[in-house]
Amino acid sequence: MRSLTAARLVLLDFDPIRSETLARSLVELGSFEIVRIATIADAAGAGAADLFLVEGPSLAANDEGAGISPNPFAASGAPVILMLPEPTNEQRRMALRAGYTAVLAAPVPPRLLYRRIAQLLQNARRARRRAEEMAARDKRVPQREQAAPVESGLLANALAE
């Protein structure tokens, strides 16, 4: 859980009481930093985040998810959890298509949310590590390709003698 202590979460919720309660319960479970914002416009001032928590709109059970807006934080590359009150399977699918990483039924028990945050942060860390390894490997491959013709020429000369 080392990564959670240094994690920075941004909680987007227009209801200050609900956001304060959720932030307090998450801080009691883990000591990460939580920045609370009320609008998407406030996100620019919140700084970089490791994960975003978005409290979604209340949708009717017969609403197929048309009221779900696209993920406003998709460009950041950080995981985004959308919390909807009693989401249907179709609403979950629409939210995932809209770019959200996970959809949870609100109100989310703090321990469940904490575990889901830990899982998403670990997945993001592994993906970043894999991407760095691939980038390092791609840098090494051209060097090997440049050396290969020379080595094969030396091998051909050695075999010819």
C-alpha positions as CSV (number, residue, x, y, z in Angstrom):
1,M,0.0,0.0,0.0
2,R,3.0,2.2,-0.3
3,S,1.6,3.8,-3.5
4,L,-1.6,4.9,-1.7
5,T,0.2,7.0,0.8
6,A,1.7,9.1,-2.0
7,A,-1.4,9.1,-4.3
8,R,-3.2,12.3,-5.2
9,L,-6.9,11.9,-5.8
10,V,-9.3,14.5,-7.2
11,L,-12.9,14.2,-6.2
12,L,-15.4,15.9,-8.5
13,D,-18.7,16.3,-6.6
14,F,-21.1,19.3,-6.7
15,D,-22.4,18.4,-3.2
16,P,-19.9,19.7,-0.6
17,I,-21.4,17.7,2.3
18,R,-21.3,14.4,0.4
19,S,-17.7,15.1,-0.9
20,E,-16.5,16.1,2.6
21,T,-17.9,12.8,4.0
22,L,-16.4,10.7,1.3
23,A,-13.0,12.4,1.5
24,R,-12.9,12.1,5.3
25,S,-13.8,8.4,5.2
26,L,-11.1,7.7,2.6
27,V,-8.5,9.6,4.5
28,E,-9.3,7.6,7.6
29,L,-8.6,4.4,5.6
30,G,-5.4,5.7,3.9
31,S,-3.3,8.7,4.1
32,F,-3.5,9.9,0.5
33,E,-4.1,13.5,-0.5
34,I,-7.6,14.3,-1.7
35,V,-8.5,17.5,-3.6
36,R,-12.2,18.3,-3.7
37,I,-13.6,20.2,-6.7
38,A,-17.2,21.2,-7.5
39,T,-16.9,21.7,-11.3
40,I,-14.8,20.4,-14.2
41,A,-13.4,24.0,-14.6
42,D,-11.9,23.7,-11.1
43,A,-9.8,20.7,-12.2
44,A,-7.2,22.9,-13.9
45,G,-6.4,24.5,-10.5
46,A,-6.3,21.1,-8.8
47,G,-3.0,20.1,-10.4
48,A,-1.9,16.6,-11.5
49,A,-3.8,13.7,-10.1
50,D,-3.1,9.9,-9.9
51,L,-6.8,9.1,-10.0
52,F,-10.1,11.0,-10.4
53,L,-13.4,10.2,-8.6
54,V,-16.5,11.6,-10.3
55,E,-19.9,11.7,-8.7
56,G,-22.2,11.2,-11.6
57,P,-25.8,12.4,-12.2
58,S,-28.8,10.6,-10.9
59,L,-30.2,8.6,-13.8
60,A,-33.6,7.0,-14.1
61,A,-33.6,3.2,-14.4
62,N,-35.0,3.4,-17.9
63,D,-32.3,5.9,-19.0
64,E,-29.9,3.9,-21.1
65,G,-27.0,6.2,-20.2
66,A,-27.5,9.1,-22.6
67,G,-27.1,11.5,-19.7
68,I,-23.5,10.2,-19.1
69,S,-21.1,12.8,-20.4
70,P,-17.7,11.7,-21.9
71,N,-14.8,11.4,-19.5
72,P,-13.6,15.0,-18.9
73,F,-10.2,13.8,-17.7
74,A,-9.4,11.4,-20.5
75,A,-6.4,13.5,-21.7
76,S,-4.7,13.1,-18.3
77,G,-4.3,9.4,-18.7
78,A,-5.2,8.8,-15.1
79,P,-7.8,6.3,-14.1
80,V,-11.3,7.8,-13.5
81,I,-14.0,6.2,-11.3
82,L,-17.6,7.2,-12.0
83,M,-20.0,6.8,-9.1
84,L,-23.6,6.5,-10.1
85,P,-26.7,5.9,-7.9
86,E,-27.9,2.4,-8.7
87,P,-26.5,2.1,-12.3
88,T,-28.0,-0.5,-14.6
89,N,-25.8,-2.7,-16.8
90,E,-26.5,-0.6,-19.8
91,Q,-25.5,2.6,-17.9
92,R,-22.3,0.9,-16.9
93,R,-21.5,-0.1,-20.5
94,M,-22.2,3.5,-21.7
95,A,-20.0,4.9,-19.0
96,L,-17.1,2.6,-20.0
97,R,-17.6,3.5,-23.6
98,A,-17.5,7.2,-22.5
99,G,-14.0,6.6,-21.3
100,Y,-14.4,6.0,-17.6
101,T,-12.1,3.3,-16.1
102,A,-14.7,1.9,-13.6
103,V,-18.3,2.5,-12.6
104,L,-19.4,1.9,-9.0
105,A,-22.8,2.2,-7.4
106,A,-23.1,5.2,-5.1
107,P,-23.0,5.4,-2.2
108,V,-19.9,3.3,-2.2
109,P,-18.7,1.7,1.0
110,P,-15.4,3.4,1.8
111,R,-13.5,0.1,2.2
112,L,-14.7,-1.1,-1.3
113,L,-13.8,2.3,-2.8
114,Y,-10.4,2.2,-1.1
115,R,-9.7,-1.3,-2.5
116,R,-10.8,-0.3,-6.0
117,I,-8.6,2.8,-5.9
118,A,-5.6,0.6,-4.8
119,Q,-6.3,-1.8,-7.7
120,L,-6.6,0.9,-10.3
121,L,-3.4,2.7,-9.1
122,Q,-1.5,-0.6,-9.2
123,N,-2.8,-1.3,-12.7
124,A,-1.8,2.2,-13.8
125,R,1.7,1.8,-12.3
126,R,2.2,-1.6,-14.0
127,A,1.1,-0.1,-17.4
128,R,3.4,2.8,-17.0
129,R,6.3,0.4,-16.1
130,R,5.5,-1.7,-19.1
131,A,5.4,1.3,-21.4
132,E,8.8,2.5,-20.0
133,E,10.3,-1.0,-20.6
134,M,8.9,-1.0,-24.2
135,A,10.4,2.4,-24.8
136,A,13.8,1.4,-23.5
137,R,13.6,-1.8,-25.6
138,D,12.7,0.2,-28.7
139,K,15.7,2.5,-28.2
140,R,18.0,-0.6,-28.0
141,V,16.6,-2.3,-31.1
142,P,17.9,0.2,-33.7
143,Q,21.4,-0.1,-32.2
144,R,21.3,-3.9,-32.6
145,E,20.0,-3.5,-36.2
146,Q,22.9,-1.2,-37.1
147,A,25.4,-3.6,-35.6
148,A,23.9,-6.7,-37.3
149,P,25.0,-6.0,-40.9
150,V,28.6,-5.4,-39.8
151,E,28.6,-8.5,-37.7
152,S,27.1,-10.6,-40.5
153,G,29.7,-9.2,-42.9
154,L,32.5,-10.2,-40.5
155,L,31.0,-13.6,-40.2
156,A,30.8,-14.0,-44.0
157,N,34.4,-12.9,-44.4
158,A,35.5,-15.3,-41.7
159,L,33.7,-18.2,-43.3
160,A,35.1,-17.3,-46.8
161,E,38.7,-17.7,-45.5
